[in-house]
Amino acid sequence: MGLKPYRKKRNFEKTPEPVPAVKPARIKRTPPSEGSPLTVEEFLSMKNPTGDVIVEIDGARVALTHLERVYWPAERITKFELLCYYIRVFPFIAPFLQNRPAILQRYPRGIAAPKFFQHDLQSTPSYLGSARMRNEEGREIDYAVYSGLASLLHLVNLGTIEHHPWHSTVDRIDRPDWLVIDLDPGGAPWESVLRTARVTRAVFGGWGLSVYPKTSGSSGIHLYLPLEPIYDYGTVALFAEVVANEVALRVPEIATVVRTPSARKKDKSMSIGFRTRGGSR
């Protein structure tokens, strides 16, 4: 379901803008990994592995390294366990990754060590999709593009614990197929997060639209609205801004559209924003 029920009340039509071209990426392709590969089933059956292995997935030879590395020190969860998790859940998450550019949040030494975001690629194996596009600042960037389980495991092997897929696919890169309302607690109690989420759901429901919650980070919630991919990012952002302001008006004692934590009032620490192309507001 798209924005049409709301457009009956307000006009969100814009002059159609040209869809930005997606160009071939200018990156170095790394050669296939050498050695005897394991099947996915053999990899999943390993017990407390160490070192490096190669796994064959749909004809691709995926190098997986430092399997013993601990990513979550308190729970002693290793890189191997994270890789196994993604193999098992891939059939369920694949529709929300396939053909989308990826923004990677990498923790090469685990969550207790420094992290960094990566947009731009320098080199990739042949089974990882890629595309050259302009970011919001106008700079051309070679993005990774999810293209199957092999591509996902390669990115996880780089230490990507948090994945931030674009809201659009490369075939319609400027036409998002979901909208995300981002509820950022900023220190607000969980009860305020839940209340704000329910109010946000009610706002959408008033226009005949259904949204779906997903936990975010350590204490936030994202609310997803599926869209027909016929609106550009600017139109979707305008609609999301209207929603965020309406929610803030309904619960002003706990919610605000101010995003900067230092600028929020102590009694209004629950921030309502919306995710955009490659970022948030």
N, C-alpha and C positions, 0 to 999 in steps of 0.2 A: 504494500500500500504506500502511495506517495503523498505528496502535499496537497492533492486536489481538494479534499474537504475544507482545508483552511483557506485555500485560494478563492473559495466562494465568498469569503468574508473580506479578505484583503487581497490586494493585487500585488503579486510577487513576480509578475512577468518582467523580463528584462530583454533588451535587444540581444539576440543570440550572438555569442562571441565565438570566434574561431577556436576549435579545439586544438590545444598546443600539440605540435608534432612530437612524436616519440622517435628519437633517432637511435641507430645502432650505437652501442657503447664502444668507446675506444679504450679497451682494456687488454691486458695480456692474458691469454688463455694458458693455464698450467697444464702440463702433460698428465696423462692418466697415471695413477699410483701403481707401482710395480709390486708384485708379490702375490701369494695365493689368497684369494678372498674368501671370507666367510659368507654364508647365507644369513639372512636376517634372523632366521630361527636359531642358527648356531650362535649368533651374537647374543640374542636374548637369553640363551641358556648358560652363558658364561657365569662363573662364580668368582666374585671379587677380582676381576681382571686388572692387570697392570700393563703399562706400556702402550703400544700402538697396534692397531689392526686395520685391515681393509675389509669393507663390507660391500657386497655386490647388491645393488638395488636397481631393478628395471634396466639392467645392462650397464649401469654406471658403477665405477669403482670408487667408493667413498672412503677416504682416509680419515680415521678417527684416532686421535692421539691423546696421550696422557690420561688414560681412562681412570686411573686411580686418584686423580686430582680431586680434592675436597672442595666443593662449591659452597656448601652450607656447614660451617664448622660446628655449630651447636648441635645439629642433628646428624653430622657426619655423612651427609648426602654427597655422593660423588658425581663427577661428570658422566661416568658410565650409567648411573641411575637416571640422570636427566635425559640422556640419549634414549634409554629404554622407554622412558615415559613418553617422549615425543613419538617414538615408533608406534606405541600402543594407541595414542589418542589421535594420530594423524588422520584416520578415516573420518573422524568427527570434525576436525578443524580445517581440513583441506579446502572445503568450499569458501572459507573465509580468508584463505591465503593465496590460492591459485591465481597467478598472473597479476599479483599486486606488488608494486615496489615496496622495498623493505627499508625501514629505519631501524638500525641495530643498536641496542644498548648492551654493551659488552662488559663482562666481568671476567677477564681472562684468568684471574687468580681467585675467583670466588667472591661472594657478596661482602666479605669483610675487607677486601682490597679495593684499590681505586677502580672506578668504572669510567667509561667514556661512550659517547654516541658516535656512530659511524653512518654517514650517508654515502660517501664516495668510495667506489671500488678502485683498486689498482690492478688486481689480477683475480681470476676465478677459474674453476674447472669448467669444462664444456657443458656439464649438465646443469649448471646454475644459470638461470635466466638473467638478463641484464638489459638496461635501457638508459639512454642519455636523455635527460630532461632538464628544464630550468626550474630551480627552486624559487621560493617566494621573493628572494633577493635578486633574481634574474641570472644567477650563476648556473652554468651547465654542469650537471653532476651525473656520474655514471652510477646508477642505483642497481643493487641486487634486486632480482624479481623472483619470487617464489614460483618454482616450476615443478614441484613434486617432492616426495619424501627425501630423495637424495639431496636436493637443494636445501631443505630444512635442516637435515642433519649436518651438512657442511657448515651452515651458519651457526648452529648450536656448538659445533666443534670449535669454532672461533671464540667461544665464551659468551655467546649471545644468550643471556638468560631472559631478557625482556625483548619481545618482538613488537614492533609498531608498524603493522602493515598500513599502507595508504587506504583511504576510503574509496578508492576507485581502482579499476583495473587498467592495464596498459592499453587496451583496445579503445577505452573511453576515459582517458586519463583525467579530463577536466569535468567529468560527470560522476560525482560520488553516488554510490548505491546504498549508503547509510549515513545517518546523522548521529552524532554522539554529543550528549549533554554530560559534562564532566562535573561531578560534585566533589569538591576538594575540601575536606574537613578543616585542615589548618589548625588542628587542636580542638575542634568542636567535638562533643560527645557523639558516640555512635547513634544514640537516640535521635539527635538532630539530623544526622545523615539519613536515617531511615524516614524520618518525617518529611524531609525535603524531597526524597526520592518518591514518596507516595504523592506529594503535592504535584511534582513534575509529571507523574503518570496521570494524575487527574486532569492536568492542563491539556496534555495530549489527548486524553480520552474525551474531553469536551469537544474536540474536533473530529472524533471518530477514528483516532489513530492509536495503535498499540505500540508500546515501547518495551524493551527487554533489558533487564539489569545485568550487569557484570561487575564483579568486584574489581577494584583498581588499586594498585600499590598495596599499602599496608592497611588503609582505613577508608578509602574512597569508594565511590560507585560511579560507573558509566552507565548511561541509559541509551540504548541503541534504537533508532527508528529506521526500519528498512525503507529504501526509496527506489522508485523507478529512476534509472540513470539518465534522466532527461533534463536535469537542472544543473547549472554550473555551480562551482564552489561559492561564488559570491551570493547567489540566490539562496543557497542552503544556509550559509552563514547568517544572512539577514533573518531568515525564519528562526534559526536557532537563537539569535539574539532576542527576538520577540518573546520566545518561550522563556529564556532565562530571566528577562525582565518581569514577565508575568509571574513566575514563581517567586521572585524576590518581593514582589508587591503583595503576594498572598501570605508570606511568612517573613515579614521584615524583621521580626525579633531574632531570627536565627540565620537568615540568609542575605547574601549580598552578591552583586555582580562584580564587585571589586576583586581583581585577581591577585594583586600584590599583597602578600601576607602582612607586611609592615604597614600597609595603608588601611587594613581592615580594623574596624572597631572591635573591642574586646567582646562585646555582646553580639557581634555579627561575624563570627569567624568561619561560618559555612559559606564557601564561595561557589558560585554557579558559573560555569563557563561552557565552551563548546569547542570540540576538536575540529581543526581545519586541515587543509592540505599541508602535510608536513609540520604541523605545530598545533598550538591551542590558543584560545583567547579567554 
